[in-house]
Each structure stands twice: as C-alpha cells, then as structure tokens.
Amino acid sequence: MNDATTDRASTGSRLVVITVYDGVQLLDLAGPVDVFHEAAEQTGAYTVRVASPDGRPVRAVGGVRIAVDAALTDIDGPIDTLIVAGGDEEVATDAGGQARALVEQVRRLAGRSRRVASVCTGAFVLAAAGLLDGRRATTHWSSCAELAALFPGVRIDADAVVVRDGRISTAAATTAGIDLSLALVEEDHGADLARRIGKLFLVYLRRPGGQAQFATTARPTDVGDQALRQVMEAVARDPAADHGAEAMAARAMMSARHFSRRFTKDVGVTPGRYVEQIRVRAAQVLLETGDETAMETVARRCGFGSAETMRRAFQRVLGIAPAAYRERFYSACPMEHAEAPTVG
C-alpha cells in the first residue's frame, strides 16, 4: 500500500490526487491544492497528494521545480477526486515518452476515482485518455479550437468557466482551477464552506460572465471561400459600416438567401451574429483603452447605434454589461492609494 492510500485509510478523509508533469502550469496546481488544503484545515475531510507519472520531481512553466508525494504508477487504492493540472498541451498529444505514460495512468486511475477533473489544458489529457468522448467539456479559450480538432468526439463549450458532465469536470484556465475546486468542495460540504474559502482567496463563489470576456480575438476569418473571407475582413476593418444582410450578400455577389446559408455553414454562426461579435470586440478595445469615452460614443463608433443596443449585445456575447467590462479591464493596477500619515 502506498503512502497516499495509507493516509486515507488512517484518517478516513477523501483522497485528492493532483496530477503534474514537466511543463505543468504552476497556478493550475496551486489553486486546487490551496482550496482543498483549506477545506481540510476546516473539516479534516481531505488528504491532498501531488503525483507525477514516475514519482520524480517535475519542472513547471518558468522552471520552478516541484517535489511530488507519489508516482501515479504506485497509487493502487480508491481515489475520491483525480485532478489533472494543465500545462503544455503537447504533453497529451505526443505519442510517446511522458505523454504516453501520463495518459495511460490517468485512464487507469480514473477507473478508481469517484470523480475526475482537469484544469485548463489538462482537458487534453482527459480527452487523450478517452474520458471526454461524448461529453461536454471546456478548456482555455485559446485552445478550444485545437481540442475540438484533435478530439471531435468532445462537445466543447468555449465560453464556460467550469463544465460538469456526469462525474467529469473541466475548468477553463489557470485561475478557473479555483472555481472548479470550490464547486467540488461545495458539492461535498455545502455552499457555506465553499463561500468561506472563496472569501479567504478574494474570489467569487460564482464568477460573473464566461470566458468570452477574456478572449482577445473575434471569430476566425480563415474560411476557404474567398468571397466570404473578403466580407468578413470588411466587417473587421469597419465595424460601424452597413453590414446588413443585403449589403453583405451584395459584397459577396450572392443572393441574400444563398449568402446566409453559405456563411452560416462555413463560419459556424449567422452573418448577423458574426457582425455582432466583431462589433463587441471593437467596443472591448475602446473600453479597455479609453476610460473617458462615453458609452454612447463607443456604441456609435462600433456600429451599435445606441448604448442600450450595445449593452444588450454585450450581455448576449460576453454575459456582462459594457460598464462592468470597462471596470474590470481598463486598468491592470486598480490599487487603492492610502494618504500619507500625518506626523505629529
């Protein structure tokens, strides 16, 4: 019996195994470790163990060396929660070496686990192990398209922060590992404990909005049809211009009905939805860089016509209002500066 199994047997606590490897993202590990450790401190309910494929220390992104508690190959008892941290997605898609051993061990241990989860690109490991086939899942917004291309059996939710499908959960990005862990603690012990831990870490129990508010690119324009591509590029160049159905179809030299069918099939969204996404992205840029610009001015420059129309579009695309977006993303350093103390 290995040390991790011994700890669980002696304490009766839930065993949480967090899987790491060379190239792991440090925060993907730290978030779940801290949440479950705090839950253990308050309840005694968890034993947290960090494991690598062979039990050797690993190097995280940035070169930080991480000691581990166990080798995945040595874990042979039941596991309550198996979490795969994210990192270099090539680890999960490389045919040999560390990747092969990692995927094989995750597949084996998943069968011994009550529930399985991933943080960020850890979803690539779960997908490579066959654990996401036919399931909804998410990963970092910049990797969703690649995950979908490599594993077409996975139903990707690119906007979700955390997705739960049966006993499998996936979290979008590094800090979303905290959201995921809080959700799992809440599932076990209720919202009060999860809320207390969230307040300690200054995070919401439920994050406002989804991933879309963080994405830095709009819909891709690399469609094969040159006519459609030119229409899409025209929208990106001047979001405030006339991009109604008739105008777009005329630029593509197609009938409006044929253009709408072709565009929706090749791009994946309707022409109107695409224009809305591009205009929202243009407004995001203005809100990030111009704190004094009035909402009506931003709306007009981006083709919305009115601030209310822009607000409704932001809610549909990003899940938050323009004012909230500006508040969150205008400054990278929203510090409160205390006044100098009075002497004497």
N, C-alpha and C positions, 0 to 999 in steps of 0.2 A: 504493500500500500504506500502511495507516495505521500509527501508532506501535506499537500493540499487536501487530499482525501482524509488524512489523519486529523487535520484541523477541523474539518467539517464534522467528522464523526464525534470528536471530543466536545465540540461546542454546540452542536445541533443547529448551527447557523446555515444560511443559504450560501453556497459556494458560487462566487462570481469569478469567472476566468476571463481575463482580458488578453487577447492575442496580439503580439507585436512581432516585428521582423525588421531587418535592416531597411532603412528608408521610411520608417513609420513617422507619422506626424506627431510631434510631442504633445500638442494640445488634444489630439484625438484620444490619447491615453490619459492625460492629466484630468480632463473633465470627468469622465466616468469614475476614475479612481477617487477623486475628491468627493464626488456626490455619494458614492457607496460607502466610502470611509466615514463620512459624516453621519450617514444613516446608521452605520454600525456603531458609531460612538453613542448615538442617541438611543438605539434599540437593542444592540447586540445581535442584530438579525443577519448580518452578512460577514463572510470571510472573503476578502478580495485577494486574488492571486494573479500576477502577471506572468505570462508564459510565452516563450519563443519556440519555434519548431524543434530546435535541438537543445534547448536549455542554456545556450550561451548568451552572453550579453549582446545587445544589438545597438546599432548607431541610428539615432533619429535624424530627420532632416535637420541640417545645421551642424551635424557632427556630435551632438550630445550622446554620451554613452549611457545606456540604460541596463542596469542589472535586472535579472528576472528571478522569479521564485521557482520556476519549474520548466521542464520540457513538455511540450504538447504530447510527445510520444509516451511520457511516463504517467500521464493522467488516465486513470482507468476506472474511477468511480463516477457516480452520478454528479451532474453539474446542474445547478439551478439556472444560471444565466451565462451564456457564452457570448462575448462581445469581441468583434474583430475591429481593431483600430484601422484608420485609413492611412494612406501614405502614397508611395509610388505605385500607380495603378498597373505598371508593367510587371510588378511582382506577381499579380494574379493572372496575368495573361502569358507570361513566359512559360515555355513548355517544360523546362527542367529546373534543376537546382532548388533553390529555396522556395520558389513559387510552387513547384510540384509538391514538395513536402508540406508546405503550408496548406494548400488546398486539400490535400488528402487528409491531413489531420483535422482540419475544420469540418470536413464532411463526416469523419468518424465521430468526432466529439459532439457534433450536432445531434447525432442519434442518442446521445447520453444526456442531452440538455432539455430542461423544461421549456426554455425559450432561447432564441438566438437573435443577435442584433449586430449591426455594423454601424460604424461612424464614417461619414464621408466616403472616400473611395474604397473603404472596406467592403462596400457593396459588390465590388468586382470580385473579391474573394468568395463571397457567398454565391454570387452568380456562377463563377467558375466551378464551384462545388455542387452546382445543380439545385441549390436551396431556394432560389428565387424563380424557378421555372413556373410560369403561370400565375405569378404573384405580382401585386403592386409593390413598387419599391421606389426609393429616391436615392440620390447621391448629390454631390456638389453640382450646382447649376452648370458649371463649365464642363462637366464630364458626363452629363446626362445623354447627350447625343452619342458619345462613344460607347457608353454602356448599352444603349439601345441597339447600336450597330453590331457590337460583339455578341450580345445575348438577346436576340429578337424575341425569345420566349418570356422576357421580363416586361411587365407593363409599367413604364416609367411615369412617375408623377414629378415633373420637373419643378413645380412650384412648392411642393410640400416641404416642410421642415423635418417632420417625423412621419413615417408611414408605418402602420401596423397592419399586417396581413396574417391572420392566424397567430402562430407562435413566433413569427419572424418580424422583426422591426428593423427599419433602416433610417438613419439620420443623415441630413443633407450635407453638413460641413463640420468643420472642427468644433466650433462652439455649440453646434447642434447636438454634439455628444452630451452636453449638459442637459439640454431639453429632453433628449432620449432617456437619460438616466433618471431624471426627475419623474418622467412619466412611468418608468418601471417601478420606482420607489412608491409612487402614488398608487399604482396597481396593487402593490403588496401591502401597503400600510396606510393608505388614505391620503387625501389632499392636505391635511393639516401638517403632516410631517414633510411632505414634498414642498409645501409652501414655506415652512420654516427654513429648510435648507436653501431654497431658492433665494430667500431674503438674505441669508448669510453671504451668498455669492453675488448679490445685486443683480439677479436675473428674474425675468417674469416667469410665472408658472406656465403661462401660455404666451408665446412670442407673438406680438402684433404683426399681422401680414405674413406673407410667404417669402420664398426665395427670390421671386421675381424682382422685388425691390432692390436686391443687391446685384443683379446681373448688370454687366457693363456693355452688353451688345444686344441689339434687337434681333429680329428674325434673320436667319442667314439668307444671303442673296445668291448662293451658288447653285441655282437651279439650272438644268440643262438647256431649257428653252431660251434662246437669246431675246426674243420679244418680251417674254415675261421678266427676264432679268433686267432689261432696259427700263421697263415700267417700275420695277421695284427700286432701282437705283434713282429714278426720277423722284420717287416719293422721299427717299432718304436725303436727296440733295435739297429739296424744298418742301418740307412737311406742310407748310401753310398754303401751298398752291391748291388748285382744284383737283382733287383726287377722287371724285365721284365715279360711280360705276361706268357711266357713259364715257367720261374723259379718259379713264384708264384703258377701257376697251379700244377707244379710238387710237391711242398711242400704240397699242399692240396690233392695230389693224385687224381686229376681230369684232364679231358681233358681241354685244354685252352679255348675252346668254352663254355663248361659247367661251368667252373670256373668263367668266365667273367659274364655269365648270373646270376649265384647264388650270386656272390659278389655284383653286381650292385643292384640286388633285395633286398638283406638283409642289405647292408650297406648304400645304397642310392646314391652312387657315383661309377663310374667305378674304376677298380683297378689302372689304371694309374693316375686318378685324386686323389685317396687316397694317393698314393705314393708321388705325388707332394705336397699335403698338409702337409704330415709328414716331408718331406724334407724342406719345407718352415719354418715349426715350429722349426726344428732343427737349421736352419740358423738364425731365430729370436733370439734364445737363445745365439748363438755365437756373434751376432751383439750387443746384449744388454750387454754382459759381456766382450767383447774383442775389445776395441777401436783400438788397433794397428794391429789387424789381417787383412791381405789383403783380398780383395773381392775374388780373385782367390783361396786363401786358404780356405775361408769359403765355397765357392762353391764346391771345391773338397771334403772337409770333409763331406759335406751333400749330396753328390751324384749327383750334378748337372753337373759336368764335366767342366763347364766354368762359368765365372762371367756373361756372356751375357745370357746363359741359365737360370741362377738363376734370373737375372733381369726380364726376361720375365715371369718366374713363379711367382715372387713377384707381378708383375702387374696383373696377372690373379687372384691370390688368395687374395691379400691384397689391390690392387689398388694403390700401391705406389712402388717406387724403393727401393732396399736394402740400398742405401746410405741415402735416406730420412728417412727410418726406423731407421737406426743407429743414425742419428742426433736427432730424436725425443725421442728415448727411451734409449740411452746409459747412460745418466746422469739424475738424478732426480732433480738436482740443477744447471741449466745452467745459473748461475748468472755472470754478468759482474762485476769484482772487480776493483774499481777505485784505482788509485795510491794515495799514501799518499800525502796530500797537502804539498807544500813547505812553510816553515816558514821563514819569514824574507826577 
